[in-house]
């Protein structure tokens, strides 16, 4: 019959008191060892020893008797039905059994063993599971520690970059302030010189006007004199009436004009300088996505550089990975807004590279093409030929391969502009209608060719 463990203290079946040095007989009664009949009453038979129960006084063959078994200290596990100590475990029913439960009909055909023996496989399984869990826990702890170290390194790098940016902008502000002060000082000095030359110019004109005014007045007075007086001094009057050519002074000296023009040229370039500077600051941080990289490409540890190799890399297969063309995509992708990034181009002998953007649904397995119709908006650069991936392709008559290529994406406007980042000269501009995400697109072929993301 099914039993459940009980930890209640048992009583002696004869004296009804607490069991002391308890034993059990085959008939099922449990009593104190002192309540056991004296040895003289136990007798002997050829077939073996018998135990006379103190209550029922029945004799049973020794081979059917259980040797009295100490139950151990009070408070151990007992059968609730029989009050006997639990010695056995039924594996079929997963139940604890005493000696009477063991002999009962419910468990005759079951696999029953002693507790110590039955528990051992479970202990072994628990130990095995414990070892596996301990190993998994240690691995997770190690992973946690490694990732924490990586994150700490990244945080340290970010803090260092923040300090670099602050220091750089502080120096920039100081330099801009210095240049601003110099330009304003030069403008102030030019302004002072202009005022000075203006005053000198106006002073000369005023002097000449005053001189001519005096002569006019004098001549007017002479004209009012009688003829006899006027003719007496005819020679003097004639010389005074002679017209002198007035040489008009220059309002601004040629030297001052040159200074104004030179400064004007410098100030004229300030808006363009600020535009280029602002565009440089807007360059986004783009990294290479290793899950998309062709097996013929090797990515740097920081995922900022990619080079071509003839030996195919042993990389896990992925639906994102390009097969066929030596392509890798950049991360993150964009589904709105304006974005800029730059890449440094290095071409090997006979090699080339491709820079641009690509749609998320571009074909990655089997035969692949490079055209806007297939979702690729890019320029192909090589020593032999440069062309844009229009359909059909558009030849680009570039005199030199750009060392740094800038990509400007305007998602809403449907425009991808590629330019020489060093000179800001345009290379090619695509117009498209985007749907879904688009990603930075890079391809490299031939040994020695390499692309490195800037920023």
LOMAR-222916 format. One record per residue (C-alpha): y, z, x; residue in three letters. Coordinates in nm, 4 decimals, padded with zeros to 6 digits, m for minus. Layout:
N
Y, Z, X, Ala
...
//
This chain:
455
00.0000, 00.0000, 00.0000, Unk
00.3465, m00.0759, 00.1323, Unk
00.5200, 00.2154, 00.2977, Unk
00.8628, 00.2831, 00.4278, Unk
00.9560, 00.5042, 00.7192, Unk
01.0432, 00.8643, 00.6333, Unk
01.1932, 01.1198, 00.8655, Unk
01.1409, 01.4221, 00.6383, Unk
00.9583, 01.7216, 00.7935, Unk
00.5918, 01.7590, 00.6694, Unk
00.4283, 02.0876, 00.5537, Unk
00.0798, 02.2174, 00.6331, Unk
m00.1701, 02.1317, 00.3549, Unk
m00.3272, 02.4803, 00.3798, Unk
m00.0650, 02.7417, 00.4696, Unk
00.2179, 02.5360, 00.3106, Unk
00.4404, 02.6343, 00.5992, Unk
00.6098, 02.4073, 00.8562, Unk
00.3549, 02.2182, 01.0664, Unk
00.3005, 02.3583, 01.4120, Unk
00.0992, 02.1517, 01.6615, Unk
m00.0047, 01.9380, 01.3612, Unk
m00.3348, 01.7424, 01.3349, Unk
m00.4860, 01.5212, 01.0639, Unk
m00.8477, 01.4863, 00.9419, Unk
m01.0313, 01.1816, 00.8120, Unk
m01.0012, 01.3072, 00.4563, Unk
m00.6266, 01.2766, 00.4841, Unk
m00.5195, 01.6393, 00.4927, Unk
m00.2682, 01.7468, 00.7569, Unk
m00.2459, 02.1051, 00.8753, Unk
m00.1546, 02.3288, 01.1654, Unk
m00.3968, 02.3440, 01.4570, Unk
m00.4328, 02.7227, 01.3951, Unk
m00.5537, 02.6462, 01.0402, Unk
m00.8408, 02.4363, 01.1875, Unk
m01.1875, 02.6009, 01.1344, Unk
m01.3158, 02.7863, 01.4424, Unk
m01.5460, 02.5950, 01.6797, Unk
m01.8502, 02.7952, 01.5637, Unk
m01.8226, 02.6288, 01.2248, Unk
m01.8079, 02.2774, 01.3579, Unk
m02.1717, 02.2520, 01.4667, Unk
m02.3186, 01.9390, 01.6136, Unk
m02.5494, 01.6581, 01.5167, Unk
m02.7389, 01.4141, 01.7363, Unk
m02.5230, 01.1364, 01.6083, Unk
m02.2063, 01.3150, 01.7054, Unk
m01.9535, 01.5806, 01.6319, Unk
m01.8276, 01.6557, 01.2793, Unk
m01.5004, 01.8053, 01.1620, Unk
m01.5049, 02.0442, 00.8672, Unk
m01.1844, 02.0190, 00.6673, Unk
m01.0329, 02.3612, 00.5952, Unk
m00.9688, 02.2674, 00.2294, Unk
m01.2381, 02.0338, 00.1021, Unk
m01.5115, 02.1626, 00.3393, Unk
m01.6715, 01.8172, 00.3506, Unk
m01.8758, 01.6956, 00.6468, Unk
m01.8310, 01.3396, 00.7682, Unk
m01.9972, 01.1532, 01.0580, Unk
m01.7919, 01.1664, 01.3735, Unk
m01.7844, 00.7894, 01.4020, Unk
m01.5926, 00.7795, 01.0760, Unk
m01.3662, 01.0648, 01.1685, Unk
m01.0402, 01.0266, 01.3408, Unk
m00.9967, 01.2413, 01.6411, Unk
m00.7161, 01.4840, 01.5563, Unk
m00.3962, 01.3170, 01.6702, Unk
m00.0850, 01.5213, 01.7442, Unk
00.1974, 01.4038, 01.5207, Unk
00.4575, 01.4873, 01.7815, Unk
00.7806, 01.6682, 01.7231, Unk
00.8984, 01.7198, 01.3690, Unk
01.1451, 01.4646, 01.2419, Unk
00.9440, 01.1557, 01.3548, Unk
00.8689, 00.8661, 01.1173, Unk
00.6283, 00.9450, 00.8347, Unk
00.4756, 00.7555, 00.5459, Unk
00.6524, 00.8479, 00.2211, Unk
00.3341, 00.8004, 00.0171, Unk
00.0857, 00.9915, 00.2330, Unk
00.3125, 01.2057, 00.4469, Unk
00.1357, 01.0773, 00.7560, Unk
00.2872, 00.9682, 01.0799, Unk
00.3427, 00.5952, 01.1161, Unk
00.1156, 00.4462, 01.3830, Unk
00.0736, 00.0833, 01.2753, Unk
00.2768, m00.2248, 01.1879, Unk
00.1672, m00.5094, 00.9571, Unk
00.2943, m00.8397, 01.0942, Unk
00.2218, m01.0276, 00.7695, Unk
00.4344, m00.7994, 00.5491, Unk
00.6554, m00.6607, 00.8274, Unk
00.5759, m00.3072, 00.7059, Unk
00.5107, 00.0264, 00.8741, Unk
00.1638, 00.1770, 00.8040, Unk
m00.0035, 00.5151, 00.8403, Unk
m00.3833, 00.5491, 00.8879, Unk
m00.4439, 00.5456, 00.5122, Unk
m00.2195, 00.2498, 00.4470, Unk
m00.4026, 00.0717, 00.7301, Unk
m00.7421, 00.1252, 00.5666, Unk
m00.6158, 00.0314, 00.2226, Unk
m00.7113, m00.3008, 00.0611, Unk
m00.3571, m00.4429, 00.0801, Unk
m00.3689, m00.4872, 00.4564, Unk
m00.7402, m00.5424, 00.5316, Unk
m00.6951, m00.9144, 00.5963, Unk
m00.3573, m00.8820, 00.7665, Unk
m00.2695, m00.8762, 01.1319, Unk
m00.2084, m00.5090, 01.2016, Unk
m00.1412, m00.3515, 01.5401, Unk
m00.0190, m00.0297, 01.6925, Unk
00.3537, 00.0152, 01.6890, Unk
00.3892, m00.0008, 02.0663, Unk
00.1830, m00.3200, 02.0810, Unk
00.3430, m00.4800, 01.7748, Unk
00.6948, m00.4139, 01.8953, Unk
00.6420, m00.5700, 02.2367, Unk
00.6726, m00.9403, 02.1297, Unk
00.9886, m00.8511, 01.9395, Unk
01.1226, m00.6686, 02.2397, Unk
01.0410, m00.9704, 02.4566, Unk
01.2167, m01.2044, 02.2146, Unk
01.5125, m00.9692, 02.1968, Unk
01.5256, m00.9461, 02.5759, Unk
01.5069, m01.3263, 02.6009, Unk
01.7829, m01.3623, 02.3431, Unk
01.9793, m01.0875, 02.5157, Unk
01.9509, m01.2684, 02.8477, Unk
02.0574, m01.5974, 02.6855, Unk
02.3506, m01.4309, 02.5128, Unk
02.4472, m01.2498, 02.8316, Unk
02.4359, m01.5773, 03.0220, Unk
02.6399, m01.7520, 02.7508, Unk
02.8858, m01.4632, 02.7453, Unk
02.9221, m01.4763, 03.1245, Unk
02.9716, m01.8535, 03.1116, Unk
03.2382, m01.8159, 02.8425, Unk
03.4033, m01.5377, 03.0435, Unk
03.4024, m01.7608, 03.3501, Unk
03.5358, m02.0531, 03.1455, Unk
03.8001, m01.8247, 02.9991, Unk
03.8949, m01.7088, 03.3471, Unk
03.9066, m02.0651, 03.4828, Unk
04.1114, m02.1951, 03.1916, Unk
04.3393, m01.8924, 03.2104, Unk
04.3968, m01.9694, 03.5775, Unk
04.4689, m02.3346, 03.4952, Unk
04.7073, m02.2337, 03.2188, Unk
04.8748, m01.9864, 03.4513, Unk
04.9153, m02.2600, 03.7106, Unk
05.0678, m02.4856, 03.4439, Unk
05.2980, m02.2074, 03.3266, Unk
05.3999, m02.1425, 03.6858, Unk
05.4661, m02.5132, 03.7346, Unk
05.6691, m02.5264, 03.4121, Unk
05.8741, m02.2251, 03.5226, Unk
05.9266, m02.3885, 03.8610, Unk
06.0341, m02.7127, 03.6895, Unk
06.2743, m02.5181, 03.4690, Unk
06.4283, m02.3616, 03.7770, Unk
06.4455, m02.7028, 03.9457, Unk
06.6159, m02.8530, 03.6400, Unk
06.8624, m02.5661, 03.6212, Unk
06.9357, m02.5887, 03.9942, Unk
06.9619, m02.9696, 03.9822, Unk
07.1999, m02.9645, 03.6874, Unk
07.4024, m02.6870, 03.8444, Unk
07.4392, m02.8982, 04.1590, Unk
07.5063, m03.2019, 03.9417, Unk
07.7716, m03.0155, 03.7473, Unk
07.9294, m02.9016, 04.0717, Unk
07.9225, m03.2544, 04.2106, Unk
08.0509, m03.4023, 03.8844, Unk
08.3219, m03.1384, 03.8757, Unk
08.4143, m03.2215, 04.2328, Unk
08.4234, m03.5950, 04.1602, Unk
08.6186, m03.5319, 03.8420, Unk
08.8700, m03.3240, 04.0388, Unk
08.9008, m03.5961, 04.3040, Unk
08.9487, m03.8738, 04.0481, Unk
09.2022, m03.6727, 03.8519, Unk
09.3822, m03.5822, 04.1747, Unk
09.3986, m03.9485, 04.2734, Unk
09.5224, m04.0414, 03.9265, Unk
09.7816, m03.7655, 03.9470, Unk
09.8941, m03.8890, 04.2887, Unk
09.9169, m04.2456, 04.1587, Unk
10.1122, m04.1194, 03.8629, Unk
10.3516, m03.9370, 04.0994, Unk
10.3944, m04.2491, 04.3117, Unk
10.4581, m04.4604, 04.0022, Unk
10.7248, m04.2179, 03.8842, Unk
10.8798, m04.2111, 04.2319, Unk
10.8909, m04.5904, 04.2604, Unk
11.0173, m04.6130, 03.9038, Unk
11.3013, m04.3740, 03.9832, Unk
11.3836, m04.5617, 04.3029, Unk
11.3735, m04.8945, 04.1168, Unk
11.5949, m04.7695, 03.8356, Unk
11.8306, m04.6092, 04.0880, Unk
11.8750, m04.9384, 04.2728, Unk
11.9350, m05.1234, 03.9481, Unk
12.1837, m04.8587, 03.8381, Unk
12.3687, m04.8837, 04.1697, Unk
12.3882, m05.2602, 04.1371, Unk
12.5085, m05.2330, 03.7780, Unk
12.7729, m04.9826, 03.8861, Unk
12.8855, m05.2054, 04.1732, Unk
12.9094, m05.5078, 03.9497, Unk
13.0889, m05.3007, 03.6894, Unk
13.3490, m05.1949, 03.9431, Unk
13.4052, m05.5524, 04.0476, Unk
13.4381, m05.6629, 03.6870, Unk
13.6972, m05.3967, 03.6212, Unk
13.8915, m05.4821, 03.9362, Unk
13.8886, m05.8519, 03.8556, Unk
13.9967, m05.7837, 03.5000, Unk
14.2933, m05.5884, 03.6359, Unk
14.3831, m05.8702, 03.8766, Unk
14.3763, m06.1175, 03.5947, Unk
14.6518, m05.9164, 03.4227, Unk
14.8855, m05.9326, 03.7291, Unk
15.1868, m06.1660, 03.7361, Unk
15.1320, m06.4996, 03.9090, Unk
15.3546, m06.4070, 04.2032, Unk
15.1524, m06.0928, 04.2792, Unk
14.8220, m06.2647, 04.2246, Unk
14.9101, m06.5503, 04.4583, Unk
15.0265, m06.3134, 04.7329, Unk
14.6738, m06.1873, 04.7774, Unk
14.4916, m06.5047, 04.6868, Unk
14.2634, m06.4986, 04.9901, Unk
14.1457, m06.1430, 04.9220, Unk
14.0970, m06.2139, 04.5537, Unk
13.9061, m06.5329, 04.6312, Unk
13.6595, m06.3497, 04.8538, Unk
13.6059, m06.0850, 04.5903, Unk
13.5418, m06.3473, 04.3294, Unk
13.2667, m06.5073, 04.5318, Unk
12.9261, m06.4432, 04.3659, Unk
12.6658, m06.2579, 04.5673, Unk
12.3029, m06.3243, 04.4865, Unk
12.1340, m06.0037, 04.3669, Unk
11.7796, m05.9644, 04.4967, Unk
11.5889, m05.7676, 04.2301, Unk
11.3646, m05.4971, 04.3884, Unk
10.9947, m05.4761, 04.2935, Unk
10.9235, m05.2235, 04.0209, Unk
10.5898, m05.1270, 04.1845, Unk
10.5036, m05.1898, 04.5472, Unk
10.2036, m05.4129, 04.6330, Unk
10.0366, m05.1183, 04.8074, Unk
10.0547, m04.9085, 04.4905, Unk
09.9222, m05.1983, 04.2813, Unk
09.6199, m05.2253, 04.5137, Unk
09.5520, m04.8517, 04.4850, Unk
09.5659, m04.8710, 04.1045, Unk
09.3251, m05.1654, 04.0952, Unk
09.0740, m04.9979, 04.3300, Unk
09.0695, m04.6804, 04.1225, Unk
09.0441, m04.8826, 03.8013, Unk
08.7280, m05.0522, 03.9317, Unk
08.5681, m04.7151, 04.0097, Unk
08.6535, m04.5711, 03.6687, Unk
08.5345, m04.8878, 03.4956, Unk
08.1765, m04.8276, 03.6189, Unk
08.1585, m04.4681, 03.4870, Unk
08.0271, m04.5582, 03.1353, Unk
07.7507, m04.7772, 03.2815, Unk
07.6593, m04.5077, 03.5330, Unk
07.6358, m04.2511, 03.2524, Unk
07.4271, m04.4891, 03.0401, Unk
07.1766, m04.5434, 03.3211, Unk
07.1736, m04.1720, 03.3960, Unk
07.1129, m04.0861, 03.0287, Unk
06.8363, m04.3456, 03.0051, Unk
06.6709, m04.1924, 03.3091, Unk
06.6830, m03.8465, 03.1514, Unk
06.5199, m03.9812, 02.8348, Unk
06.2083, m04.0914, 03.0238, Unk
05.9128, m03.9189, 02.8582, Unk
05.6170, m03.7539, 03.0261, Unk
05.3203, m03.9864, 02.9750, Unk
04.9731, m03.9233, 03.1169, Unk
04.6601, m04.1377, 03.1329, Unk
04.3822, m04.0716, 02.8797, Unk
04.0464, m04.0518, 03.0675, Unk
03.8480, m04.1035, 02.7451, Unk
03.9865, m04.4587, 02.7203, Unk
03.9579, m04.5553, 03.0893, Unk
03.7353, m04.8474, 03.1881, Unk
03.4463, m04.7621, 03.4217, Unk
03.6148, m04.9729, 03.6912, Unk
03.9225, m04.7516, 03.7027, Unk
03.9690, m04.4288, 03.8968, Unk
04.2221, m04.1809, 03.7621, Unk
04.3989, m03.9212, 03.9754, Unk
04.3391, m03.5539, 03.9020, Unk
04.6855, m03.5146, 03.7478, Unk
04.6223, m03.8269, 03.5314, Unk
04.9415, m03.9889, 03.6574, Unk
04.7907, m04.2639, 03.8723, Unk
04.5151, m04.5239, 03.8284, Unk
04.3558, m04.7623, 04.0779, Unk
04.0911, m05.0327, 04.0565, Unk
03.7432, m05.0026, 04.2091, Unk
03.4591, m05.2542, 04.2254, Unk
03.2018, m04.9775, 04.1808, Unk
03.1557, m04.8852, 03.8150, Unk
03.2094, m04.5165, 03.7483, Unk
02.9333, m04.3085, 03.5886, Unk
03.1290, m04.2080, 03.2804, Unk
03.0006, m04.0953, 02.9389, Unk
03.0132, m04.3563, 02.6660, Unk
03.2796, m04.3154, 02.4029, Unk
03.4071, m04.5280, 02.1141, Unk
03.7534, m04.4888, 02.2682, Unk
03.6515, m04.6267, 02.6100, Unk
03.7398, m04.9865, 02.7008, Unk
03.4510, m05.2023, 02.8181, Unk
03.5185, m05.5368, 02.9843, Unk
03.8860, m05.5281, 03.0740, Unk
03.9986, m05.2684, 03.3332, Unk
04.2217, m05.0892, 03.0830, Unk
04.3402, m04.7310, 03.0276, Unk
04.5750, m04.6017, 02.7593, Unk
04.8517, m04.3505, 02.7964, Unk
04.8964, m04.0289, 02.6036, Unk
05.0525, m03.9350, 02.3675, Unk
05.0629, m04.2073, 02.1064, Unk
05.3685, m04.2781, 01.8930, Unk
05.4072, m04.3490, 01.5216, Unk
05.7868, m04.3210, 01.4965, Unk
06.1073, m04.2882, 01.6966, Unk
06.2377, m04.4235, 02.0255, Unk
06.0516, m04.3632, 02.3504, Unk
06.0870, m04.4572, 02.7182, Unk
05.8560, m04.4312, 03.0173, Unk
05.8377, m04.5796, 03.3676, Unk
05.5558, m04.6898, 03.5929, Unk
05.5484, m04.7728, 03.9623, Unk
05.3683, m05.0986, 04.0383, Unk
05.1609, m05.1626, 04.3494, Unk
04.9666, m05.4907, 04.3689, Unk
04.6764, m05.5516, 04.6021, Unk
04.5959, m05.8873, 04.7594, Unk
04.5275, m06.1211, 04.4691, Unk
04.5500, m05.8319, 04.2263, Unk
04.7683, m05.7638, 03.9278, Unk
04.8551, m05.5221, 03.6532, Unk
04.9586, m05.5129, 03.2891, Unk
05.2190, m05.2804, 03.1365, Unk
05.3185, m05.2475, 02.7714, Unk
05.2010, m05.0945, 02.4425, Unk
04.8920, m05.1446, 02.2273, Unk
04.7977, m05.0751, 01.8660, Unk
04.5456, m04.8018, 01.7865, Unk
04.3007, m05.0479, 01.6263, Unk
04.2794, m05.2795, 01.9277, Unk
03.9309, m05.4080, 02.0128, Unk
03.7742, m05.2003, 02.2909, Unk
03.4200, m05.3380, 02.3197, Unk
03.2880, m05.6868, 02.3740, Unk
03.5280, m05.9757, 02.4299, Unk
03.8872, m05.8608, 02.4447, Unk
04.2081, m06.0561, 02.4685, Unk
04.5629, m05.9875, 02.5731, Unk
04.7955, m06.1107, 02.3024, Unk
05.0345, m05.9786, 02.0423, Unk
04.8024, m06.1161, 01.7721, Unk
04.5342, m05.8767, 01.8973, Unk
04.7733, m05.5831, 01.9059, Unk
04.8813, m05.5975, 02.2707, Unk
05.2513, m05.6244, 02.3579, Unk
05.2669, m05.6299, 02.7365, Unk
05.3662, m05.8219, 03.0475, Unk
05.1152, m05.9299, 03.3105, Unk
05.2397, m05.9090, 03.6693, Unk
05.0735, m06.0717, 03.9712, Unk
05.1752, m06.2542, 04.2857, Unk
05.0449, m06.5809, 04.1393, Unk
05.1928, m06.5675, 03.7882, Unk
05.3838, m06.3386, 03.5546, Unk
05.3698, m06.3842, 03.1781, Unk
05.4238, m06.2042, 02.8469, Unk
05.1342, m06.1566, 02.6009, Unk
05.2852, m06.3641, 02.3226, Unk
05.0666, m06.6184, 02.1456, Unk
05.0645, m06.8510, 02.3306, Unk
05.1725, m06.6676, 02.6438, Unk
05.5259, m06.6927, 02.7798, Unk
05.5749, m06.7577, 03.1512, Unk
05.8205, m06.5219, 03.3203, Unk
06.0104, m06.6809, 03.6107, Unk
06.0557, m06.3604, 03.8115, Unk
06.1805, m06.4031, 04.1666, Unk
06.0278, m06.0688, 04.2703, Unk
05.7662, m05.8394, 04.1222, Unk
05.9526, m05.5303, 03.9948, Unk
05.8602, m05.2174, 04.1880, Unk
05.9318, m04.9969, 03.8878, Unk
05.8825, m05.1195, 03.5321, Unk
06.0486, m04.9417, 03.2402, Unk
05.9159, m04.9600, 02.8845, Unk
06.1448, m04.8897, 02.5869, Unk
05.9760, m04.8592, 02.2465, Unk
06.1733, m04.8550, 01.9197, Unk
05.9050, m04.8048, 01.6558, Unk
06.1172, m04.8456, 01.3414, Unk
06.2984, m05.1507, 01.4811, Unk
05.9648, m05.3038, 01.5901, Unk
06.0856, m05.3684, 01.9433, Unk
05.9220, m05.3286, 02.2838, Unk
06.1535, m05.3991, 02.5782, Unk
06.0295, m05.4171, 02.9376, Unk
06.2800, m05.4103, 03.2218, Unk
06.3184, m05.3680, 03.5943, Unk
06.3859, m04.9950, 03.6122, Unk
06.5667, m05.0269, 03.9462, Unk
06.8184, m05.2899, 03.8381, Unk
06.7974, m05.2490, 03.4568, Unk
06.7411, m05.6251, 03.4401, Unk
06.5386, m05.7240, 03.1311, Unk
06.1897, m05.8684, 03.1860, Unk
06.0828, m05.9442, 02.8276, Unk
06.1376, m05.8081, 02.4764, Unk
05.8770, m05.8214, 02.1965, Unk
05.9495, m05.7972, 01.8256, Unk
05.6690, m05.6762, 01.6024, Unk
05.5857, m05.4871, 01.2841, Unk
05.3937, m05.1740, 01.3806, Unk
05.1459, m04.9890, 01.1589, Unk
04.9653, m04.6775, 01.2731, Unk
04.9945, m04.5337, 01.6200, Unk
05.0776, m04.7325, 01.9309, Unk
04.9950, m04.6184, 02.2836, Unk
05.1201, m04.6934, 02.6353, Unk
04.8947, m04.9680, 02.7731, Unk
04.7953, m05.0220, 03.1378, Unk
04.5529, m05.2550, 03.3140, Unk
04.4784, m05.2915, 03.6870, Unk
04.2503, m05.5336, 03.8689, Unk
04.1515, m05.6182, 04.2241, Unk
04.1128, m05.3656, 04.5050, Unk
04.4390, m05.2234, 04.6311, Unk
04.6191, m05.2496, 04.2987, Unk
04.7552, m04.9246, 04.1601, Unk
04.9870, m04.7945, 03.8859, Unk
05.1650, m04.4583, 03.8975, Unk
05.3490, m04.3035, 03.6031, Unk
05.6907, m04.1600, 03.6804, Unk
05.8573, m03.8611, 03.5207, Unk
//
